[in-house]
Amino acid sequence: MVKAARDRLPDRVAIGVLTKTFPPELVDAVIDQAKARELRKRSLPARLTVYFTLAMWLWREHGYEEVLRQLIDGLGWSGAGPDE
């Protein structure tokens, strides 16, 4: 039940709005234009880093771990994960 309480629809909606406002293709294009693409496979790829930075503004009251958890859960749900 704790998972259900933490897995809130408004959080998923916020991630959906984030990925609609900044679609993965746009984020990838900006990363490439800035020549900031990772050279090796990383735990936190460039696209996820951008979304993580934006998500920290959405959930300012939460710590990094909680923001990252919500982001990864939400991106998986929205289909905009780092490997999609």
QUIRAUR-V586567 format. One record per run of one state. SS is the DSSP state (H for helix, E for strand, - for the rest). FROM is the first residue (numbers start at 0). LEN is the number of residues. If there is no record, write none. Layout:
SS_FROM_LEN, SS_FROM_LEN
This chain:
-_0_1, H_1_5, -_6_2, H_8_13, -_21_2, H_23_10, -_33_12, H_45_13, -_58_5, H_63_15, -_78_6
